[in-house]
Amino acid sequence: MDYVFKQIAEINHKPFGCNFNNLLLVEERKTGFLSEFLFTCNMCHRHEVYKSENPSSSLMDVNTSIVTAVINSEQGFTQLETFSAILNMHSMYNKLYQKLHKDVHKFTSETAWEAMSLAAEEEAKLAVANGDVREDGVPMITVIADGTWSKRSYKSNYNVLSGVVRRNY
């Protein structure tokens, strides 16, 4: 809201000195949870567009933030619609949700892969420093890449995906 109020405070149409009191709301355009307000000045007839959020901010925009929250709370589009309806708020269209969901998934996957790669490299260095290497010099390390403990069972409840990757350093 700080961004909205700063925009309002800066309104000054020269040479008439028009301010927010002279603006008439013509239309609100909604893109998910982001709004653009279109105003017309009743003095100088200038058109103004004000956004509910700073488009040049380095922070995640409101729509991406909401989709990220929905994903992290293990919900989906239908639950977002229900939540929005309970709050009596306009929600986003499924097409926008799916696009943002894909973007969040891509970013999350890339970030996770980078973190896992860095961790594997660090573990390999530590293994070499400790002398935990095979005869051919390959570091011997254990890597848990999904952030959870393995649930391996050797009898009836075998539900763990496992594999071995050989990487030459």
KEDRENPA-384057 format. One record per residue: x, y, z of N, C-alpha, C in turn. Coordinates in steps of 0.02 Angstrom, whole numbers, plus 50000, padded with zeros to 5 digits. Example, Ala and Ser with C-alpha at 12.3 -4.5 7.8 and 13.67 -1.06 7.14 Angstrom:
506604971650390506154977550390506604983550390/506424988850354506844994750357506455000250394/
***
This chain:
500414994050000500005000050000500435006350000/501035005750026501495011450027501595014249957/501685009749909501795011849840501185015649813/500585013249828499965016549805499925023649834/500045024249899499985030849931500535035749907/501125033149893501655037449865501455040149796/501135035949756500905038249690500395043749698/499925042849744499405047849756499715054349780/500195054049825500505060049853500885064049800/501135060649748501535063949697501115067149641/500455066449644500035069249590500045076849594/500255079949538500255087249533500295088849458/499725090249428499705091849356499825099349347/500375100949316500525108049302500215109949236/500015115849224500065121849266499455122749312/498985118149312498365119149350498425117249424/498925113249441499005111049511498495105849531/498275101949482497785096749497498095091549544/497675088749587497915083449632497415077749633/497485073249681497065067249682496325068949686/496155074549718495455076549724495135077849656/495545079349605495285080849538495235074549494/495455068949518495445062849477494795058949485/494545056649429493955052349428494165045349407/493965040349446494125033449429493705031349369/494035029549314493695027449253493625019949251/494155016449271494145009149263494675006049309/494534999949331495034995849365495144989649323/495764988549304495954982549266496304977749313/496044971649317496334966749362496684961249323/497284959649345497654953949319497814949749380/497384944949394497464941149456497334945649515/497834946149559497764950349619498094957249610/498344958549551498644965049534498124969449501/498094975749521497614980449492497964986349460/497664988749406497864995149375497244999549377/497325005649403496775010349409496865015749357/496365016649315496385021849263495965027749286/496295033549289495975039749311495985044849255/495505049549257495495055349214495415061449259/495815066549246495785072749285495195076949260/494765079249307494185083249287494365090549273/495005092449284495225099249270495585099649202/496115095649195496535096149135496425090149088/495995085549106495815079649065496405075049050/496905075549091497485071049085497285064049110/497565058949077497425051949096498015049249136/497865045849190498375043049234498225035649246/498745031649251498685024549269499115023449331/498805020749383499155019149444499085011649458/499625008649479499625001449491499635000049566/499354994349584499334992549655500004990049680/500484989349635501144986749654501664989649607/502264990849632502804993749593503064988549542/502984989949477503204985049427503964984449422/504334989349447505064988949444505374986349509/504954983749553505204981049616505594974549603/506104973449643506494967249637506154961449674/505634962949711505274957749747504814953949701/504614948049722504144944049684503464947549681/503144947749623502504951149618501964947249655/501404950549668500874947649710500604941149680/500514940849615500234934749585500714928849592/501354929949579501844924649587501904922549660/501864927449705501894925949777501314921549798/500724923049773500124919249792500174912149764/500384911449701500454904749672500974900749711/501524903949730502044900549770501754898249837/501364902549869501054900649933500574894849924/500184894949870499714889449857500094882949847/500624883149809501034877049797501334874649862/501624879149901501964877149963501484874650017/500854876450012500364873950060499994867850032/500274865149978500014859049946499284859749925/499124865549898498454866849873498494867749797/497944869749767497934870749695497474876449676/497334876949612496934882449585496234882749616/495914877049624495234876849651495224879549723/495724877649762495754880149831495894887649833/496294890149785496414897349780495764900949764/495374898249718494734901349701494274901449762/494244895949799493824895549858494044900549910/494694900849923494964905549972494804912749952/494884914349888494734921149864493994922749872/493564917849858492844918949864492654920249937/492954916549983492814917550054493014924550075/493564927150047493784933950063493424939250022/492974936949978492614941449932493094945549890/493604941949864494114945149822494104941849753/494274945849704494364943349636494974938749636/494914932949604495484928349600495814929249532/496244924649514496564924849448496254919449404/496324920349339496084915349293496554909349293/496274903549277496664897349276497264897849230/497184901149173497734901849125498334905449156/498204910849192498744914449226499044910149282/498614906749320498854902349373499314897049345/499114893849290499524888449261500194891049235/500184897049205500814900049181501284901449240/501014904449293501434906049351501654899749386/501224894749389501404888249419502004885249383/501984885549317502534882949276503174886949289/503124893549293503704897849307504004896349376/503564895649427503794894249495504134887449497/503834882549463504134875849461504824875949429/504884879549373505524879949339506054883249383/505874888849414506344892349458506544888049517/506054884749548506184880449606506634874649587/506494871549530506904865849507507624867949493/507704873649458508374876149443508764877849507/508424881049554508734882849617508934876649657/508494871649659508634865449695509224861849662/509234861649596509784858249561510444861549576/510454868249575511074871949590511304870449661/510834870449709511014869149779511274862049787/510954857249754511184850349759511864849449728/511984852749672512634852249638513194855149682/513054860949712513554864049757513684859549817/513154856649845513244852249902513644846049883/513514843249824513884837249801514624838949791/514764844749762515454846849752515814847649819/515474850749867515774851649934515904844949967/515414840349963515504833649993516074829949959/516134830649893516684827349857517364830049881/517414836549891518034839549916518204836949986/517684836550029517794834050097517994826750096/517684822750051517864815650046518584814850025/518804818849977519504818549954519964820550011/519784825850047520204828150103520254822950158/519724818950167519714813750219519984807050193/520154806750129520404800650100519874795550083/519244797650081518694793150063518614793049987/519074789649954519054789249881519164782049859/518914780449801519034773849772519754773449746/519934767549724520614766549697520754771149637/520224772549598520324776749539520244784249554/520184786049619520164793049639519474796149643/518944792349630518264795049633518054795549706/517824801549728517604802449797517004797949813/517004795149874516454790849897516024795049943/515434797049919514984801149959514274798449955/513884800050006513164798450006512804805049995/512334805149950511964811249935511224809849942/510884813849983510154813749987509924820149954/509634819549895509514825449854508824828449861/508364825049895507694827749900507554830949968/508044830850012507964834050077507594829750128/507464823450113507114819050159507534812950174/507364809550226507704803350244507454797750199/507894793350181507714787650140507274782850181/506784779750148506344775050180506424768050149/507024765850142507144759450110506934753650156/506614748750125506424742650161506634736850117/506884731650148507114725950109506594720350107/506004721550135505494716250135504904718450092/504364720950123503754722050085503614729350066/503894734050102503714741050091504284744850057/504484742649999505024745849962504734751649922/504784757749948504484763449914504974769149904/505604767549897506094772749887506384772149816/506454777849784506784777949719507524779249732/507944775149704508654775949716509034774849652/509644777149652510064776249594510764778649609/511204777549562511904779549570512094783749510/512444789149523512694793349470513444793649477/513794792549422514514793249423514694799649387/515054803849423515274810249394516024810649399/516334812249346517064812949346517244820149363/517674821049411517884827749432518584829149409/
***
